[in-house]
């Protein structure tokens, strides 16, 4: 874990969060600035700065994060679908450099990319 990482501090219990799930490897908690009625994040307890640093050693952990997303989304009432977002690196819009998967849903979720209709 990183001493200065806000998500590592949440994992250690130094910063409170509204937990949605926790086990030995993963913590899921609600975003403090939600962009939709349901917005939580899944993070590994292992400090992994971003998807850019992931490799074969992390395959099982990455799979676990992605398999938990639909299970927890359904538990949070998102039975009609949801969006997952993983921002990777500064160029990808990442703000907290600890890998995290946003799960977003409920209400009217706009498209990720505006498309011109012909």
FIVEX-73440 format. One record per residue (C-alpha): residue number from 1; x, y, z. Coordinates in Angstrom, 1 decimal. Layout:
# FIVEX-73440
<kelum k="NUM" x="X" y="Y" z="Z"/>
...
# end
This chain:
# FIVEX-73440
<kelum k="1" x="0.0" y="0.0" z="0.0"/>
<kelum k="2" x="1.0" y="3.6" z="-0.6"/>
<kelum k="3" x="1.2" y="6.0" z="2.4"/>
<kelum k="4" x="-0.2" y="8.9" z="0.5"/>
<kelum k="5" x="-2.8" y="7.2" z="-1.7"/>
<kelum k="6" x="-6.4" y="8.2" z="-0.7"/>
<kelum k="7" x="-7.8" y="4.8" z="-1.7"/>
<kelum k="8" x="-5.1" y="3.0" z="0.3"/>
<kelum k="9" x="-6.1" y="5.2" z="3.3"/>
<kelum k="10" x="-9.7" y="4.1" z="2.7"/>
<kelum k="11" x="-8.6" y="0.4" z="2.6"/>
<kelum k="12" x="-6.7" y="0.9" z="5.9"/>
<kelum k="13" x="-9.8" y="2.5" z="7.5"/>
<kelum k="14" x="-8.1" y="5.9" z="7.9"/>
<kelum k="15" x="-10.8" y="7.6" z="5.8"/>
<kelum k="16" x="-14.4" y="6.4" z="6.1"/>
<kelum k="17" x="-16.5" y="5.2" z="3.2"/>
<kelum k="18" x="-19.9" y="3.8" z="2.5"/>
<kelum k="19" x="-19.0" y="0.2" z="1.7"/>
<kelum k="20" x="-20.9" y="-1.9" z="-0.8"/>
<kelum k="21" x="-18.6" y="-4.9" z="-0.6"/>
<kelum k="22" x="-15.4" y="-6.1" z="1.0"/>
<kelum k="23" x="-13.2" y="-9.2" z="1.1"/>
<kelum k="24" x="-9.5" y="-9.9" z="1.5"/>
<kelum k="25" x="-8.6" y="-8.5" z="-2.0"/>
<kelum k="26" x="-11.3" y="-6.1" z="-3.0"/>
<kelum k="27" x="-13.2" y="-3.1" z="-1.5"/>
<kelum k="28" x="-16.3" y="-1.5" z="-3.2"/>
<kelum k="29" x="-17.6" y="1.8" z="-1.9"/>
<kelum k="30" x="-20.0" y="4.5" z="-3.0"/>
<kelum k="31" x="-18.5" y="7.5" z="-4.8"/>
<kelum k="32" x="-18.7" y="10.7" z="-2.7"/>
<kelum k="33" x="-19.4" y="12.7" z="-5.9"/>
<kelum k="34" x="-21.9" y="10.4" z="-7.7"/>
<kelum k="35" x="-22.7" y="11.1" z="-11.3"/>
<kelum k="36" x="-25.8" y="8.9" z="-11.3"/>
<kelum k="37" x="-28.2" y="7.5" z="-8.7"/>
<kelum k="38" x="-26.0" y="4.5" z="-8.3"/>
<kelum k="39" x="-22.2" y="5.1" z="-8.5"/>
<kelum k="40" x="-19.7" y="3.0" z="-6.7"/>
<kelum k="41" x="-16.1" y="2.0" z="-7.2"/>
<kelum k="42" x="-14.4" y="-1.4" z="-7.0"/>
<kelum k="43" x="-10.7" y="-1.2" z="-6.0"/>
<kelum k="44" x="-8.1" y="-3.8" z="-5.3"/>
<kelum k="45" x="-6.7" y="-3.6" z="-1.8"/>
<kelum k="46" x="-3.3" y="-4.0" z="-3.4"/>
<kelum k="47" x="-1.9" y="-0.6" z="-4.5"/>
<kelum k="48" x="-1.8" y="-0.9" z="-8.3"/>
<kelum k="49" x="-1.5" y="2.6" z="-9.8"/>
<kelum k="50" x="-3.5" y="2.0" z="-12.9"/>
<kelum k="51" x="-4.3" y="-0.6" z="-15.6"/>
<kelum k="52" x="-1.1" y="0.6" z="-17.3"/>
<kelum k="53" x="0.9" y="-1.2" z="-14.6"/>
<kelum k="54" x="-1.1" y="-4.4" z="-14.6"/>
<kelum k="55" x="0.4" y="-7.6" z="-15.9"/>
<kelum k="56" x="-0.1" y="-11.3" z="-15.9"/>
<kelum k="57" x="0.4" y="-11.4" z="-12.1"/>
<kelum k="58" x="-2.8" y="-9.4" z="-11.7"/>
<kelum k="59" x="-5.0" y="-11.5" z="-14.1"/>
<kelum k="60" x="-7.0" y="-13.2" z="-11.3"/>
<kelum k="61" x="-7.5" y="-9.9" z="-9.5"/>
<kelum k="62" x="-8.6" y="-8.0" z="-12.6"/>
<kelum k="63" x="-11.0" y="-10.9" z="-13.4"/>
<kelum k="64" x="-12.4" y="-10.7" z="-9.9"/>
<kelum k="65" x="-13.1" y="-7.0" z="-10.2"/>
<kelum k="66" x="-14.9" y="-7.4" z="-13.5"/>
<kelum k="67" x="-17.0" y="-10.4" z="-12.2"/>
<kelum k="68" x="-18.0" y="-8.5" z="-9.1"/>
<kelum k="69" x="-19.2" y="-5.5" z="-11.0"/>
<kelum k="70" x="-22.5" y="-7.0" z="-12.4"/>
<kelum k="71" x="-23.1" y="-8.9" z="-9.1"/>
<kelum k="72" x="-22.9" y="-5.7" z="-7.0"/>
<kelum k="73" x="-24.6" y="-3.6" z="-9.7"/>
<kelum k="74" x="-27.7" y="-5.9" z="-9.5"/>
<kelum k="75" x="-27.5" y="-5.8" z="-5.6"/>
<kelum k="76" x="-27.7" y="-2.0" z="-5.9"/>
<kelum k="77" x="-30.8" y="-2.3" z="-8.1"/>
<kelum k="78" x="-29.2" y="-1.9" z="-11.5"/>
<kelum k="79" x="-31.1" y="-4.8" z="-13.1"/>
<kelum k="80" x="-31.5" y="-3.1" z="-16.5"/>
<kelum k="81" x="-27.8" y="-2.4" z="-17.1"/>
<kelum k="82" x="-25.0" y="-0.2" z="-15.9"/>
<kelum k="83" x="-21.8" y="1.4" z="-17.2"/>
<kelum k="84" x="-18.3" y="0.5" z="-16.1"/>
<kelum k="85" x="-15.4" y="3.0" z="-16.5"/>
<kelum k="86" x="-11.7" y="2.5" z="-15.9"/>
<kelum k="87" x="-9.6" y="5.6" z="-16.5"/>
<kelum k="88" x="-6.0" y="4.7" z="-17.0"/>
<kelum k="89" x="-3.2" y="7.3" z="-16.7"/>
<kelum k="90" x="-3.4" y="11.1" z="-16.9"/>
<kelum k="91" x="-4.2" y="10.9" z="-20.6"/>
<kelum k="92" x="-7.1" y="8.7" z="-19.8"/>
<kelum k="93" x="-8.6" y="11.1" z="-17.3"/>
<kelum k="94" x="-7.4" y="9.2" z="-14.2"/>
<kelum k="95" x="-7.4" y="11.4" z="-11.1"/>
<kelum k="96" x="-6.6" y="9.0" z="-8.3"/>
<kelum k="97" x="-3.7" y="6.8" z="-9.1"/>
<kelum k="98" x="-5.0" y="3.5" z="-7.6"/>
<kelum k="99" x="-6.8" y="1.2" z="-10.1"/>
<kelum k="100" x="-10.5" y="1.6" z="-9.7"/>
<kelum k="101" x="-13.6" y="0.5" z="-11.6"/>
<kelum k="102" x="-16.5" y="2.9" z="-11.6"/>
<kelum k="103" x="-19.9" y="1.2" z="-11.8"/>
<kelum k="104" x="-22.6" y="3.8" z="-12.8"/>
<kelum k="105" x="-26.3" y="3.4" z="-13.4"/>
<kelum k="106" x="-29.9" y="4.3" z="-12.7"/>
<kelum k="107" x="-31.6" y="7.3" z="-14.2"/>
<kelum k="108" x="-30.8" y="8.6" z="-17.6"/>
<kelum k="109" x="-27.1" y="7.8" z="-18.4"/>
<kelum k="110" x="-26.0" y="9.8" z="-21.5"/>
<kelum k="111" x="-23.9" y="8.1" z="-24.1"/>
<kelum k="112" x="-20.1" y="8.1" z="-23.5"/>
<kelum k="113" x="-19.4" y="9.6" z="-26.9"/>
<kelum k="114" x="-21.7" y="12.0" z="-28.8"/>
<kelum k="115" x="-22.3" y="10.6" z="-32.3"/>
<kelum k="116" x="-23.5" y="12.5" z="-35.3"/>
<kelum k="117" x="-26.7" y="10.9" z="-36.6"/>
<kelum k="118" x="-26.8" y="10.7" z="-40.4"/>
# end
